[in-house]
Amino acid sequence: MLQNLTAAAVKKIALACGFDLAGIAGASPAEDYGRYHAWVQAGAAGEMRYLTDRRGELRQDPANLLPGVKSILCVGKLYNSPYPYSTALSDAERGWISRYAWGEDYHDTLREGLSRVAKELERAAGESFEHRICVDTAPILERSYARLAGLGWIGKNTCLINQQKGSWFFLGELLLNLELQPDSPPPDRCGKCRRCIDACPTTAIVPSSNGDWTIDSRLCISYFTIEKRGAIPAEHHSSMGKNVFGCDICQDVCPWNGRAPRTEAAAFQPREFAPPLDRLAAMTEDEFRSVFRTTPVWRAKYAGFLRNIAIAMGNSREPKFLLALGKLARDSRPEVSEPARLAIRKLQDGAVADAGLPTMRA
């Protein structure tokens, strides 16, 4: 019977289905929506239209996704595998792919897990009930509800941070038409710490209109390398370092991740840890599709990925990349050829400077 599904029973089932965090939030309209709307109005979403069009308005109320929703089961799945953080990688010849994108597409993994949870809940209840699975792409303010569900607080880098387990989590939600006792949000434990703010190479963590901190996507390396189409402003190239897809720096330096647990789940292990830039640059479009089609890296698209590699090569100070960059500079797509030419110039100028010779300009 549905009345047998208590909040404790629902969370127990979620954990038994492989999730590392589980909590219950009420399904009332999101109290954070005003902040979200102000963030969008300030232009901080950049070119991500799925955050600014009518789908943005849907985020105001979970009932827009499931009429009659009463509770939200919020879950977290750990993806921190046992490999070094990007801040510990000193090899300039290797590119950094964000930790979350090393393995399989997490959307599929979380949907499968939440589908198992729904089936187990119906088995426990002895009857079916209305529900909806949400993972990332659904228009819901998932970090806000995860905070209300007690999974963690939202840090200055806007990541959800759990006191015991850090921030390396994928989040998902199961909207339910069941009345369940909600959990309570934990206190914010960032305090006066500024490590993420000070470590961000592009100063993307900025003061918000209500006095705390937020991300200006237009300055964020993850936005540049994943969401941005076309050219990345040249003034940001040097700050992007070796990042070819996403950026983990604000999480790498977070004290709460200093002892974060690790997962051995095969789905989240890297196919190749920090792959060599020249190997990535040599990939054909078919090879790119074969290697990354089932991973989050696919979202950057082939041209965007080559663009990011060209920028990383330019930041490497490695003259060995000049040959690969010469090939990219002849690419017919300006979003690839232009950063490649800039990278060539940077490496040539660096070689001249290292030799103690004056830089010549035409």
C-alpha positions as CSV (number, residue, x, y, z in Angstrom):
1,M,0.0,0.0,0.0
2,L,1.2,3.5,-0.7
3,Q,1.0,4.5,2.9
4,N,3.8,2.0,3.6
5,L,6.2,4.0,1.6
6,T,7.6,6.3,4.2
7,A,10.4,8.7,3.5
8,A,12.9,6.4,5.3
9,A,11.8,3.4,3.1
10,V,12.1,5.4,-0.1
11,K,15.6,6.6,0.8
12,K,16.6,3.1,1.8
13,I,15.5,1.7,-1.6
14,A,17.4,4.5,-3.4
15,L,20.6,3.6,-1.6
16,A,20.1,-0.1,-2.2
17,C,19.8,0.7,-5.9
18,G,23.3,2.1,-6.0
19,F,23.0,5.8,-5.2
20,D,25.4,7.3,-2.6
21,L,23.1,10.1,-1.4
22,A,19.4,10.2,-1.0
23,G,17.0,12.7,0.5
24,I,13.4,14.0,0.2
25,A,12.4,17.5,-0.7
26,G,8.9,19.0,-0.8
27,A,7.7,19.8,-4.3
28,S,6.6,23.4,-3.8
29,P,7.7,26.0,-6.3
30,A,11.5,26.7,-6.1
31,E,12.3,29.5,-3.7
32,D,15.6,29.9,-5.6
33,Y,13.9,30.7,-8.9
34,G,14.1,34.5,-8.3
35,R,17.9,34.1,-8.1
36,Y,18.0,32.0,-11.2
37,H,15.8,34.5,-13.1
38,A,18.1,37.4,-12.0
39,W,21.1,35.3,-13.2
40,V,19.6,34.8,-16.6
41,Q,18.5,38.4,-16.9
42,A,22.1,39.5,-16.2
43,G,23.2,37.5,-19.2
44,A,25.3,35.1,-17.2
45,A,23.9,32.0,-19.0
46,G,25.7,33.1,-22.2
47,E,24.5,31.4,-25.3
48,M,22.8,28.5,-23.5
49,R,19.3,29.0,-24.8
50,Y,17.9,26.0,-23.0
51,L,18.4,28.0,-19.8
52,T,16.8,31.2,-21.2
53,D,13.9,30.2,-23.4
54,R,10.5,28.9,-22.2
55,R,12.3,25.9,-20.6
56,G,13.8,28.4,-18.1
57,E,10.3,29.3,-16.9
58,L,9.4,25.6,-16.4
59,R,12.1,25.5,-13.7
60,Q,9.9,27.6,-11.4
61,D,7.6,24.8,-10.4
62,P,8.0,20.9,-10.5
63,A,4.3,20.6,-11.2
64,N,5.1,21.8,-14.7
65,L,6.9,18.5,-15.1
66,L,4.5,16.3,-13.2
67,P,1.1,17.6,-12.3
68,G,0.1,16.6,-8.8
69,V,3.7,16.1,-7.7
70,K,4.0,16.1,-3.9
71,S,7.6,15.0,-3.1
72,I,10.9,14.8,-4.8
73,L,13.4,12.0,-4.2
74,C,16.9,13.6,-4.8
75,V,19.8,11.3,-5.3
76,G,23.6,11.6,-5.8
77,K,25.9,9.3,-7.6
78,L,29.7,9.5,-6.8
79,Y,32.0,9.7,-9.8
80,N,35.3,10.6,-8.2
81,S,37.6,7.8,-9.5
82,P,41.1,7.1,-8.1
83,Y,43.1,9.3,-10.4
84,P,45.0,12.6,-9.7
85,Y,43.2,16.0,-9.8
86,S,43.9,18.4,-12.6
87,T,45.9,20.6,-10.3
88,A,48.4,17.8,-9.8
89,L,48.9,17.2,-13.6
90,S,52.1,18.9,-14.7
91,D,52.6,17.2,-18.1
92,A,52.0,20.0,-20.6
93,E,51.7,17.5,-23.5
94,R,48.5,16.1,-22.1
95,G,45.0,17.5,-22.3
96,W,42.5,17.6,-19.4
97,I,39.0,16.2,-19.8
98,S,36.8,17.0,-16.9
99,R,36.5,14.1,-14.4
100,Y,32.7,13.8,-14.9
101,A,33.2,13.0,-18.6
102,W,35.8,10.2,-18.4
103,G,33.4,7.3,-18.7
104,E,30.0,6.6,-19.9
105,D,27.3,9.2,-20.3
106,Y,26.0,9.8,-16.8
107,H,22.5,10.6,-18.1
108,D,22.0,7.0,-19.1
109,T,23.6,5.7,-15.8
110,L,21.4,7.8,-13.6
111,R,18.2,7.2,-15.6
112,E,18.8,3.4,-15.3
113,G,19.3,3.7,-11.6
114,L,16.2,5.9,-11.0
115,S,14.2,3.5,-13.2
116,R,15.2,0.7,-10.8
117,V,14.3,2.8,-7.8
118,A,10.8,3.5,-9.3
119,K,10.2,-0.2,-10.0
120,E,11.3,-1.2,-6.5
121,L,9.1,1.5,-4.9
122,E,6.1,0.1,-6.9
123,R,7.0,-3.4,-5.8
124,A,7.2,-2.3,-2.2
125,A,3.9,-0.4,-2.5
126,G,2.1,-3.2,-4.3
127,E,0.7,-0.8,-6.9
128,S,1.9,1.7,-9.4
129,F,1.9,5.5,-8.9
130,E,2.7,8.6,-10.9
131,H,6.3,9.6,-11.1
132,R,8.9,11.2,-13.4
133,I,12.6,10.7,-13.7
134,C,14.7,13.9,-14.1
135,V,18.5,13.9,-14.9
136,D,20.2,17.1,-15.6
137,T,18.5,17.9,-18.9
138,A,15.1,18.2,-17.3
139,P,14.1,21.8,-16.5
140,I,14.3,21.7,-12.7
141,L,16.6,23.5,-10.3
142,E,18.1,20.3,-9.1
143,R,20.8,21.7,-6.9
144,S,18.2,23.8,-5.0
145,Y,16.0,20.7,-4.4
146,A,19.0,18.6,-3.5
147,R,20.0,21.2,-0.9
148,L,16.4,21.1,0.5
149,A,16.6,17.3,0.6
150,G,19.7,17.5,2.8
151,L,22.2,16.2,0.3
152,G,24.5,19.2,0.8
153,W,24.8,23.0,0.6
154,I,25.5,25.0,-2.5
155,G,29.1,26.2,-2.4
156,K,30.6,29.5,-3.7
157,N,31.5,27.6,-6.9
158,T,27.8,26.7,-7.2
159,C,28.5,23.0,-6.8
160,L,26.5,21.0,-4.2
161,I,28.9,20.0,-1.4
162,N,28.3,17.2,1.1
163,Q,30.1,17.5,4.3
164,Q,31.2,13.9,4.4
165,K,31.6,13.2,0.7
166,G,32.6,16.4,-1.1
167,S,31.1,17.5,-4.4
168,W,32.0,14.9,-7.0
169,F,28.4,13.8,-7.5
170,F,25.9,13.5,-10.4
171,L,22.4,14.5,-9.3
172,G,19.1,13.1,-10.3
173,E,15.5,13.4,-9.2
174,L,12.4,11.2,-9.0
175,L,9.2,13.3,-8.9
176,L,6.5,11.5,-7.0
177,N,2.8,12.0,-6.3
178,L,3.4,10.6,-2.8
179,E,3.3,12.7,0.3
180,L,6.6,12.1,2.1
181,Q,8.3,13.8,5.1
182,P,10.9,16.1,3.7
183,D,14.5,16.4,5.0
184,S,16.1,19.6,6.1
185,P,18.8,21.5,4.3
186,P,22.3,21.5,6.0
187,P,24.1,24.7,7.0
188,D,26.4,26.3,4.6
189,R,29.9,25.3,5.7
190,C,32.0,27.3,3.2
191,G,32.6,30.0,5.7
192,K,35.2,32.6,4.6
193,C,37.0,30.1,2.4
194,R,37.9,31.6,-1.1
195,R,40.0,28.8,-2.5
196,C,37.7,28.2,-5.5
197,I,37.3,31.9,-6.2
198,D,41.0,32.6,-6.1
199,A,41.9,29.5,-8.1
200,C,39.6,30.1,-11.0
201,P,41.9,31.1,-13.9
202,T,39.3,33.2,-15.7
203,T,37.7,34.7,-12.5
204,A,34.3,33.2,-13.4
205,I,33.1,33.0,-9.8
206,V,31.6,36.4,-9.3
207,P,29.5,38.2,-6.6
208,S,25.8,37.8,-7.2
209,S,23.1,40.4,-6.9
210,N,22.0,39.1,-3.5
211,G,25.5,39.2,-1.9
212,D,26.7,35.6,-2.3
213,W,28.6,34.0,-5.3
214,T,27.7,32.7,-8.7
215,I,29.2,31.6,-12.0
216,D,29.3,33.9,-14.9
217,S,29.2,31.4,-17.7
218,R,30.7,33.9,-20.1
219,L,34.0,33.6,-18.2
220,C,33.9,29.9,-17.4
221,I,36.3,27.4,-19.0
222,S,33.6,24.6,-18.8
223,Y,31.3,26.9,-20.8
224,F,34.0,27.8,-23.3
225,T,35.0,24.2,-24.0
226,I,31.6,22.5,-23.9
227,E,28.7,24.9,-24.6
228,K,30.3,27.7,-26.6
229,R,30.0,27.4,-30.3
230,G,32.3,29.2,-32.7
231,A,35.2,31.2,-31.5
232,I,36.4,31.5,-27.9
233,P,37.5,35.1,-27.2
234,A,41.3,35.2,-27.7
235,E,41.8,37.1,-24.4
236,H,40.8,33.9,-22.5
237,H,43.0,31.4,-24.4
238,S,46.0,31.6,-22.1
239,S,43.8,31.2,-19.0
240,M,42.3,28.0,-20.3
241,G,45.5,26.0,-19.8
242,K,45.4,22.3,-20.8
243,N,41.6,22.0,-20.5
244,V,40.1,20.5,-23.7
245,F,36.7,19.6,-22.2
246,G,35.4,21.1,-19.0
247,C,37.4,22.3,-16.0
248,D,37.7,20.8,-12.5
249,I,39.9,23.4,-10.8
250,C,37.3,24.9,-8.5
251,Q,36.4,21.4,-7.2
252,D,40.1,20.2,-7.1
253,V,41.0,22.9,-4.7
254,C,37.9,22.6,-2.5
255,P,38.9,21.6,1.1
256,W,35.8,19.4,1.3
257,N,37.2,17.3,-1.6
258,G,40.5,16.7,0.1
259,R,39.3,13.4,1.5
260,A,36.4,12.8,-0.9
261,P,35.6,9.1,-1.3
262,R,36.3,7.3,-4.6
263,T,34.3,5.0,-6.8
264,E,35.6,1.9,-8.5
265,A,32.5,1.8,-10.8
266,A,33.6,0.9,-14.3
267,A,31.2,3.4,-15.8
268,F,33.2,6.4,-14.4
269,Q,36.7,5.2,-15.0
270,P,38.7,7.0,-17.7
271,R,39.2,5.3,-21.1
272,E,42.5,7.0,-21.1
273,F,43.7,9.4,-18.3
274,A,44.8,12.8,-19.6
275,P,45.3,11.8,-23.2
276,P,48.2,13.3,-25.2
277,L,47.2,16.4,-27.1
278,D,48.9,15.3,-30.4
279,R,46.9,12.1,-30.4
280,L,43.7,14.0,-29.9
281,A,44.5,16.5,-32.6
282,A,45.2,13.6,-35.1
283,M,41.7,12.2,-34.6
284,T,39.5,12.1,-37.7
285,E,35.8,12.9,-37.3
286,D,35.0,9.2,-37.5
287,E,37.5,8.4,-34.8
288,F,36.2,11.2,-32.6
289,R,32.7,9.7,-33.0
290,S,33.9,6.2,-32.3
291,V,35.8,7.2,-29.1
292,F,33.4,9.8,-27.6
293,R,29.9,9.1,-29.0
294,T,28.8,7.5,-25.8
295,T,30.5,10.0,-23.4
296,P,29.7,13.6,-22.4
297,V,32.6,14.8,-24.6
298,W,30.4,14.3,-27.6
299,R,28.6,17.5,-26.6
300,A,31.5,19.6,-27.7
301,K,31.2,18.4,-31.3
302,Y,34.3,17.6,-33.4
303,A,35.1,21.2,-34.5
304,G,34.7,22.5,-30.9
305,F,37.0,19.7,-29.6
306,L,39.7,20.5,-32.2
307,R,39.4,24.2,-31.3
308,N,39.9,23.4,-27.6
309,I,43.0,21.2,-28.5
310,A,44.5,24.0,-30.5
311,I,44.2,26.4,-27.6
312,A,45.7,23.8,-25.2
313,M,48.6,23.2,-27.5
314,G,49.3,26.9,-27.7
315,N,49.4,27.0,-23.9
316,S,51.8,24.0,-23.7
317,R,55.0,25.9,-24.7
318,E,55.9,22.7,-26.6
319,P,57.3,23.4,-30.1
320,K,56.7,19.7,-30.9
321,F,53.0,20.7,-31.5
322,L,53.8,23.1,-34.4
323,L,53.3,20.4,-37.0
324,A,49.9,19.4,-35.7
325,L,48.9,23.0,-35.3
326,G,49.9,23.7,-38.9
327,K,47.4,21.1,-40.0
328,L,44.7,22.5,-37.8
329,A,45.5,26.0,-39.1
330,R,44.6,24.8,-42.6
331,D,41.2,23.6,-41.5
332,S,38.3,25.1,-43.4
333,R,36.4,26.0,-40.2
334,P,37.5,29.3,-38.7
335,E,36.7,28.2,-35.2
336,V,39.5,25.6,-35.6
337,S,42.0,27.4,-37.9
338,E,42.1,30.8,-36.1
339,P,43.0,29.5,-32.6
340,A,45.5,27.2,-34.3
341,R,47.2,30.1,-35.9
342,L,47.2,32.0,-32.7
343,A,48.7,29.0,-31.0
344,I,51.5,28.7,-33.6
345,R,52.4,32.4,-33.1
346,K,52.4,31.8,-29.3
347,L,54.8,28.8,-29.5
348,Q,57.1,30.6,-32.0
349,D,57.3,33.7,-29.8
350,G,58.0,31.5,-26.8
351,A,60.8,29.7,-28.6
352,V,62.3,33.1,-29.6
353,A,62.0,34.3,-26.0
354,D,63.6,31.2,-24.6
355,A,66.5,31.7,-26.9
356,G,67.0,35.2,-25.7
357,L,66.3,36.7,-29.1
358,P,64.1,39.7,-29.8
359,T,60.5,39.0,-31.0
360,M,60.0,40.1,-34.6
361,R,56.7,41.4,-35.9
362,A,55.8,42.0,-39.5
